[in-house]
Amino acid sequence: MSENIAAKAATATTDTTKASVSSPNAGVPDKVMRKITKRRFRVPSALRTPLAIIGLIVLALWVLVIIFAPLLEPHDPLDQLGTRLSAPSAEYWFGTDTLGRDIFSRVVAASRISIPSSIVLVIFSSVIGSLIGAMAGYFGGWADEVFMRITDLVFAFPSTILAMVISAALGPSIQNAIIAVVLVSWPTYARLVRSLVLGLRSSEFVIVGRLLGRSSFASLFKDILPNILPHIFVLMFVDLGDCLLTLSGLSFLGLGATPPMPEWGQMVSEGVTRMTSWWLAFFPGLAIFTVVIAENFVGDAVRDWFDRSYISGNQEGR
């Protein structure tokens, strides 16, 4: 009897050992495995809200428009078709302008100028502002005083008016408008990054890195900046809509894109002079509205997602 019991116990032990070797998750409870599986394939709840989904769909459609713009344009955006101020119809979906150009083709072509331009200026603003804020917050002293006084000087003027002054001084063009908006947008990133760097420069992992022989710049770019990149990314996404509005506003005032280049703000400006032909300003204005509102929806969702992840990460760390 005792020999049979010992043989059964040895067999059970052997089977358990084989199972643990063959399956790496053998010792993990089923509830934990289900949670791990859900975390791997689950879309963040902040991005599953109705507004976030609408924003993502609208932005995805505009990305497709930008990619396939030459295929979507029924006419050349600069071609004068001969029928001036034609109302929307089956032939001209958005009507024609004062020179007989197809507005639908011009709205599609302008998407390849307005949206990429806003992305470019947000990237430049974030890079310039982040570098200035990082150096001011990390080194302190005279660097902090000089950079922050320049930041305060830019903040002292309304951003739109200052962008108008800079753009008017440089001359009307889309490139000068981008430069003007960048010069008034970087202080926001500088202030954010400076405050984040001030909170991290005395952290233990930064001090340990310095004790191991890292230089100041290596510590700044290898230890601190990777930990604040999510904050910068969230601000960039939220700032996209404002930059597009500012850039379109400069074109509306004649300080941005110049004719015959198709640009949404400049097209709205042309339509304002002829209010009876409502389609001149309505469709490019609708394009600006859809892009800005979609970017705001997605930007708010990304910010909520980051805030929840940050709070949950702190709770797990405790």
N, C-alpha and C positions, 0 to 999 in steps of 0.2 A: 504493500500500500504506500509506504513512504517513498519507495523508489518511483512509483507512478507519479506521485505528487511532485517530486523533484524533477522528473523528466518534463512534465507539463510546464512547470515554472521556467525551466531552461528554454523550452520552445517559445514560450510567450516573450521572454527576454530577447531572444534572437529575432523574433518577428518585429518587436518594437524597435530594436536597433536598426534593422533593415529599413523600416518605414521612415525612421528619422534620417537615415542616410539618403534614401531615395527622394524624400520630400523635404526641401529646406524650410518649409513653413509648418512642419509637423507639430512643433511645440507652441505655435501661435493659436490663441483661442479664435473661434469662428467669428465672434463679435468684432474683434480687433481686425481680422482680415476683411470683413465687410466694410468697416470704416476706411481702411486703407484703400480698398478698391473704389469706394465712392469718392475719396479725395483725389484719386488719380484721374478720374473721368468726369468729375462734376464741374460744371461751369459755375463760376462764382455767383452768388445770389445777387450781388449788386449789378451784374451784367445781365440778369434775367428779368429785370423790371420792364414793364411795358415801354417806358420812355427810352431806356437804354437800347432795347431791341429796335424800336423805331429809328433811333439815331444811327445804330449800326447799319441798318438796312439802307437808310438814305445815303450814308457815307459810302457804302459799298456800291450803290448805284452811280454815285458821282465818280468814284474811282474807275468804274467801267466806262463811263462817258469820257473821261480823260484818256483812257487807253485806246478806245475805239472811236475817238472823235473824227478822224478822217473818213471813217466808214459811215458815221451817223449823219454827216453834213450833206443834205440834199443838194446844196449849191455852194459855190465858193463864197466864203464870208465877205470877201472884198469885191465880188462881182456885182455891178449895178445892172439889175435885171430889167429895168425900164418901167416897171409898175411901182410908182411911188405911193407911200402911205396906204398900202393895201391892207385891209382888215384881215384878221386870221381867217383862213379858208382851207380847203382841202389841198390846194396847191402850195400855199404858204401857211404853215401851221401857226406860226406866231406873227404873221403879217410881215410887212416890209417897212423900212424906215424912210427918211426923207430923200435918200439917194437911191431908193429902190433895191436895197440889199436885204437878203432874207434874214430876219431876226433870229429864227431858230438856229440857223447855221452859225450866226455870230455868237449866240449864247453858248452853244456847244464849243465853239473855238475859244471863247473867252474863259471857259473852265480850265483850259490848259495854261492860262496865264494867271488868273486870280488865285486859284487854290494852291498851285505850286509856289507862287510868290509868297503867300502867307506862311507856308511851311518853311521856306528858306529863311524868311526874316525871323521866325520864331527860333529856328536852330541857331542863327547867328546871335540873337539876343540872349539866348540861354547860355551859349558858350562864353560870350564876353562877360555877361553879368556874373556867371558862376566863377570864372577865374578871378575877377576883381573881388567878389565877396569872399572867396576862399582865402586869397592872400591877405585881405584885410582882417578876417577873423582869426587866421592862424598865427600870423606874425605880430599883429597888434602894433602898438607904438605909432610911429610916424606914418607907416603904411595904412593903418586903420584910419588915422585922422585925415590923410589926404584923400583916400578913396571914398570915405563916407561923406566928406564935405562936398566932393564932386557929385555924389549920389543925391545929397540933399539939394544941391543947386538945380539938378535936373528935375527933382520932384517939386521944386518951388513953382514951376510953370505948368499950366495945363498941358497934358501930353499932346492933345490934338493940335492946339495952337502952336506949340513948339515944333511939331512935325511939319505944320504948314510953313512956318518961317524957314526951317532948314530946307524943305523941298523947294520953296520959292527962291532961296539963295542959290541952290545947286542947279535949278532949271527943271522944267517939267519933263519927266520921263519916268518909266516904271522902275528903272534901276535907281534913280535918285530918290524916288518915293520909298523904296525898300530901305535905302540907307537912312532916310529920315526917320522911319518908323523904328528901325533898329536902335538908333541913337536915343530915342525916348523910351524904349521898352526894356533895356538892359538893367536899369536900377532895381526893378522889382525882383529880378533873380539875384542881384547882388545882396539885397537886404535879406532875402530868405537864406541864401547859402552862408552868409556871414553868421547869422544866428545859429544855424545848425553846426557850423564849424566851431563856434565858441563853446557849444555844449559837448563836443566830442574831443577837442584837443587835449583835455585833461583826463580822458578815459584811460583805463588800465592798459588796454591793448595798444594804444598809441604810445604810452610811456614805455611799455616793454619794447616796442619796436625801436624807439629812440635809444634805449639802453643797449640794444643789440647792435647798434652802429648805423642805423638808418639816418640819412640826411633829412633836413627839414622838408625839402621838396618830395623826397621819396615817401616820407611819412604822410605828407598831405595828399599825394596822388594815389598811393597804394593802400593806405589805411583808412583815411577819412572820406575821400570822394566816393569810393564804391558804396559806402553806407548812406550817403545822402542822394544818390542818383534817383531812387524812387520818388523822393520829394520833388526833385527838379522835373522829372518826367510828368508828374501829375500837373504841375504848374504849366508846363508846356502845352499839355492837352487842353487845359482850361483856357489858356491864353490864345489859342488858335482863332477862335471866333472873334475876339476883340481885335486881333491884328488884321483879320480880313476886313472887318468894318472900317478900321482906320485907313487901310490901304485903298479900299473902295471910296471912302470919303475924300481922300486926296485926289483920286481920279475924277470924282464928281465935281470938285472945285477947279479942275483943269491943271492940277499940280502932279498928276500921276501919268498914266498912259495917255498918249496923244493919238488923235485920229491919223490914219484909219485903223489902228490896232484895235481889235475887239477886246473890251474889258468891261466888266459888269458896271462898275461905278461910272465910267465914262458914258456907257450906253444909257444909264438912268439919267445922267445929266442932259443928254440929247433929248430924252423924252419929256423932261420937265418943261421945256420951252413950247411943247405942243400937247397940252393936256387933253384936247379933244381926241387925239389919237392915243388912247389909253394904253394900247399894247406896246408902245415904244418903251415906256418905263416899267410897265407891270411885269413883264417876263424876266428881264434881267434882275429887277428887284426881288422877284420871287425866287430866283436862283440864289441870290445872296441870303435871303431869309432861310431857305431850306438848309443851306450849308451851315450857317451860323447856329441855327437852333439845333441841328443834329450834333454839331460839335459840342454845344453846351450840354445836351443830354448825355452824350458819351463821357464828356469830361467830368460831369457830376458823378456818374456811375463809377468811373475809375477812381475818383477821389474817395467815394464811399468804400469802395473795395479796398483801397490802400489803408484807410483809417481802421476798418474792421480787422484787416490782417495785422496791422501794427498793434492794435489793442490785444488781440488774441495771442500774438507772439509774446507780448509783455506778460500776459497772464500765465502762459506756459512757462516762461522763464522764471517766474516767481515760484 
